[in-house]
């Protein structure tokens, strides 16, 4: 079939329904009645010749064909947005949308001056609509590949083929224990790998066993996808787990957490900016990537100057 403008609008409506989790959930986003939404989906199904979803008292669920149409629709809309952005750039004025993905709870890290990136970008492209979303690293990679995000900043669990990466900084990870845990008052010298593995350890769903290998355990006793969930479990006094040092600092200062054996369990998680190489050729993306590079290079120079001054004093 030859796509028409109406088909693209119907595909966008279908994408919204999928992303909101069903017809009723999408009502507020679409501003349409249930009967109108249902009629539009029926029209799209007729145009495509496939059934996209099951709806009714049993709830909303995509068919296999519906899942494939959704993925293709995401690629199509990303291509349309790329085309529109390039046409706008020909007029010498940056407008449109730009989607950035981040992991949660990096705002307290002095190594991550992303607020300066956003300020500089907004000053250089005031008419660009910026969207910022927080998701686990594996989901960020997925969405950059699919075109749902233009760039993402995180410590990624794997290298995805076809993406370009820009090294930014390292985030120090420490292994924490909450007040009330049996190890909280144990002297450092008595805390060994064998002592730790006897207790419940939290794992991160997107890392697999990557940061738990040192303990040689069969698997974690809890799984999380974000740092706040992990902090809650550690603060319960029933679990041990890794947290970014900058994020845990306040809890440690308040006497609610303790870092266990920094000499043994600490590691540095490299943070990068990921994007599709072809995306960086577009004016808006090029401006954002260049801004990130300039801000982080300036921070590294400032840190080096401070360290040199401290050595000389």
VEXKOLPA-209274 format. One line per 2 residues: number of its first residue (from 0); their letters; for each residue x, y, z of C-alpha. Coordinates in steps of 0.05 Angstrom, whole numbers, plus 5000, padded with zeros to 4 digits. Each point is the difference from the previous one (the first is absolute). Example, Ala and Ser with C-alpha at 12.3 -4.5 7.8 and 13.67 -1.06 7.14 Angstrom:
BEGIN
0> as> 5246:4910:5156 | 5027:5069:4987 .
END
This chain:
BEGIN
0> xx> 5000:5000:5000 | 5021:5072:4988 .
2> xx> 5002:5040:5064 | 4960:5064:5004 .
4> xx> 5000:5057:5049 | 4939:4970:5035 .
6> xx> 5037:4934:5009 | 5058:5035:5035 .
8> xx> 4952:5035:5047 | 4966:4933:5015 .
10> xx> 5068:4967:5013 | 5018:5056:5049 .
12> xx> 4933:4989:5036 | 5015:4925:5003 .
14> xx> 5069:5013:5028 | 4970:5044:5055 .
16> xx> 4951:4945:5019 | 5056:4949:5005 .
18> xx> 5045:5046:5040 | 4944:5020:5048 .
20> xx> 4979:4927:5010 | 4931:4998:4969 .
22> xx> 4941:5038:4972 | 4975:5028:5067 .
24> xx> 5069:5020:5023 | 5012:5037:4934 .
26> xx> 4936:5041:5004 | 5032:5058:5038 .
28> xx> 5061:5002:4955 | 4958:4998:4936 .
30> xx> 4941:5042:5024 | 4952:4952:4966 .
32> xx> 4942:4956:5023 | 5008:4924:5005 .
34> xx> 4953:4990:4942 | 5039:5048:4956 .
36> xx> 5066:4967:5018 | 4971:4931:4985 .
38> xx> 4974:5024:4933 | 5067:5028:4980 .
40> xx> 5036:4935:5018 | 4948:4960:4960 .
42> xx> 5013:5046:4941 | 5075:4989:5006 .
44> xx> 4991:4925:5005 | 4958:5002:4937 .
46> xx> 5052:5041:4963 | 5057:4954:5021 .
48> xx> 4961:4935:4993 | 5022:4972:5067 .
50> xx> 4971:4998:5070 | 5043:5044:5046 .
52> xx> 4972:4987:5069 | 4949:4965:5043 .
54> xx> 4955:5045:5040 | 4941:4988:5045 .
56> xx> 4985:4975:5070 | 5062:4958:5000 .
58> xx> 5043:5063:4991 | 5045:5028:4947 .
60> xx> 5053:4957:4967 | 5040:5005:4936 .
62> xx> 4999:4945:4949 | 5066:4977:4970 .
64> xx> 4984:5042:4938 | 4983:5059:5045 .
66> xx> 5068:4996:5034 | 5035:5000:4932 .
68> xx> 4958:5058:4975 | 5016:5039:5063 .
70> xx> 5075:4991:4991 | 4996:5019:4926 .
72> xx> 4957:5061:5017 | 5053:5023:5050 .
74> xx> 5053:4996:4945 | 4955:5035:4951 .
76> xx> 4984:5058:5046 | 5073:5007:5018 .
78> xx> 5017:5005:4925 | 4946:5052:4990 .
80> xx> 5026:5042:5057 | 5070:4994:4972 .
82> xx> 4975:5024:4932 | 4962:5058:5031 .
84> xx> 5060:5021:5041 | 5046:5000:4940 .
86> xx> 4950:5042:4960 | 4994:5050:5057 .
88> xx> 5076:5005:5005 | 5002:5021:4927 .
90> xx> 4965:5064:5023 | 5056:5012:5050 .
92> xx> 4955:4998:5061 | 5000:4942:5050 .
94> xx> 4930:4977:5018 | 4969:4934:5015 .
96> xx> 5008:4948:5055 | 5060:4967:5032 .
98> xx> 4994:4941:5048 | 5054:4986:5053 .
100> xx> 5002:4938:5043 | 5034:4998:5069 .
102> xx> 5006:4950:5056 | 4970:5020:5067 .
104> xx> 5035:5035:5058 | 5061:5030:4967 .
106> xx> 4981:5071:5020 | 5043:4997:5063 .
108> xx> 5063:4979:4962 | 5048:5059:4992 .
110> xx> 5032:4961:4943 | 4936:5006:4959 .
112> xx> 4986:5074:4985 | 4941:4985:4954 .
114> xx> 4963:5061:5025 | 5053:5042:4967 .
116> xx> 4991:4960:4936 | 4925:5014:5001 .
118> xx> 5011:5074:5014 | 5049:5008:4943 .
120> xx> 4957:4961:4952 | 4937:5040:5018 .
122> xx> 5038:5065:4989 | 5025:4977:4932 .
124> xx> 4934:4968:4977 | 4944:5036:5038 .
126> xx> 4945:4975:4953 | 5017:4926:5005 .
128> xx> 4952:4960:5044 | 5043:4958:5047 .
130> xx> 4974:4935:5028 | 5039:4966:5057 .
132> xx> 4983:4930:5024 | 5030:4957:5056 .
134> xx> 5004:4925:4986 | 5046:4940:5016 .
136> xx> 5062:4997:4956 | 4977:4939:4959 .
138> xx> 4935:5036:4983 | 5037:5063:4981 .
140> xx> 5042:4960:4950 | 4938:4967:4972 .
142> xx> 4966:5068:4989 | 5061:5033:4969 .
144> xx> 5005:4942:4950 | 4925:5004:4985 .
146> xx> 5002:5076:4992 | 4954:5015:5059 .
148> xx> 5059:5037:5032 | 5051:5043:4963 .
150> xx> 5056:4991:5051 | 5009:4966:5068 .
152> xx> 5049:5011:5057 | 5013:4941:5046 .
154> xx> 5048:4945:5020 | 4978:4948:4950 .
156> xx> 4999:4924:5014 | 5023:4983:4930 .
158> xx> 5025:5031:4936 | 4945:5001:4948 .
160> xx> 5024:4992:4928 | 4983:5058:4955 .
162> xx> 5003:5053:5055 | 5054:5052:5011 .
164> xx> 5026:5015:5071 | 5032:5061:5032 .
166> xx> 5038:4988:5065 | 4979:5050:5054 .
168> xx> 5020:4982:5071 | 5002:4945:5052 .
170> xx> 4951:4989:5057 | 5029:4969:5064 .
172> xx> 4959:4941:5026 | 5005:4976:5071 .
174> xx> 4969:4941:5037 | 4953:5021:5055 .
176> xx> 4968:4974:5063 | 4941:5032:5036 .
178> xx> 4994:5014:5075 | 4969:4939:5034 .
180> xx> 5035:4951:4954 | 5043:4947:5036 .
182> xx> 5063:5026:4965 | 4988:5074:5016 .
184> xx> 5042:4999:5064 | 5050:4946:4979 .
186> xx> 5073:5025:4995 | 5027:5008:4930 .
188> xx> 5053:4947:5010 | 4946:4947:5014 .
190> xx> 4960:5016:4937 | 5023:4950:4948 .
192> xx> 4969:4977:4934 | 4979:4936:5035 .
194> xx> 4966:5040:5056 | 4962:5043:4950 .
196> xx> 4975:4944:4956 | 4961:4971:5059 .
198> xx> 4953:5059:4998 | 4947:5024:4951 .
200> xx> 5030:5040:4943 | 4963:5045:4952 .
202> xx> 5012:4992:4925 | 4985:5049:4943 .
204> xx> 4955:4970:4947 | 5039:5033:4943 .
206> xx> 5069:4976:5024 | 4986:4927:5009 .
208> xx> 5055:4972:5044 | 5051:5051:4977 .
210> xx> 5011:5036:5067 | 4988:4938:5043 .
212> xx> 5053:4955:4970 | 5048:5013:5058 .
214> xx> 4951:4967:5048 | 4993:4936:4959 .
216> xx> 4926:4991:5018 | 4946:4965:4961 .
218> xx> 4959:5064:4992 | 4976:5061:5037 .
220> xx> 4944:4998:5052 | 4967:5062:4971 .
222> xx> 5000:5034:4932 | 4992:5075:4986 .
224> xx> 5001:5044:4939 | 5016:5066:5033 .
226> xx> 5043:5029:5056 | 4943:5023:5045 .
228> xx> 4972:4930:5004 | 5069:4973:5018 .
230> xx> 5009:5054:5053 | 4933:4982:5031 .
232> xx> 5020:4927:5005 | 5068:5017:5030 .
234> xx> 4968:5048:5050 | 4954:4944:5022 .
236> xx> 5059:4966:5034 | 4983:4935:4965 .
238> xx> 5042:5007:4937 | 5069:5020:4976 .
240> xx> 5014:5033:4933 | 5037:5048:4956 .
242> xx> 4983:5074:4994 | 5034:5060:4968 .
244> xx> 5044:5032:5053 | 4971:5070:4986 .
246> xx> 4929:4974:5010 | 5015:4963:5065 .
248> xx> 5041:5057:5032 | 4939:5031:5035 .
250> xx> 4979:4933:5030 | 5070:4987:5024 .
252> xx> 5006:5069:5032 | 4933:4988:5036 .
254> xx> 5026:4934:5028 | 4949:4960:4960 .
256> xx> 5050:4964:4955 | 5071:4977:5000 .
258> xx> 5046:4982:4943 | 5030:4931:5009 .
260> xx> 5074:4987:4982 | 5011:5055:4948 .
262> xx> 5069:4969:4988 | 4966:4935:4977 .
264> xx> 4932:5015:4970 | 5005:5069:4968 .
266> xx> 5000:5008:4924 | 4993:5056:4949 .
268> xx> 4942:4999:4951 | 5017:5036:4934 .
270> xx> 4946:5047:4975 | 4991:5014:4926 .
272> xx> 4955:5036:4952 | 4970:4952:4949 .
274> xx> 4969:5020:4933 | 4989:4974:4930 .
276> xx> 5057:5024:4956 | 4952:5026:4947 .
278> xx> 4962:5040:5053 | 5062:5041:5016 .
280> xx> 5000:5027:4928 | 4935:5037:5015 .
282> xx> 5008:5072:5024 | 4962:4993:5066 .
284> xx> 5035:4936:5019 | 5067:5027:4978 .
286> xx> 4990:5061:5044 | 4981:4957:5060 .
288> xx> 5058:4951:4992 | 5049:5058:4990 .
290> xx> 4972:5035:5062 | 5009:4937:5042 .
292> xx> 5072:4994:4976 | 5016:5072:5014 .
294> xx> 4969:5001:5070 | 5033:4935:5023 .
296> xx> 5067:5020:4970 | 4996:5065:5039 .
298> xx> 4985:4962:5064 | 5059:4954:4989 .
300> xx> 5046:5060:4990 | 4973:5032:5064 .
302> xx> 5011:4936:5040 | 5071:4993:4973 .
304> xx> 5016:5073:5017 | 4973:4992:5070 .
306> xx> 5041:4936:5011 | 5063:5034:4975 .
308> xx> 4987:5060:5046 | 4990:4952:5059 .
310> xx> 5066:4966:4984 | 5037:5066:4998 .
312> x> 4971:5026:5065 .
END
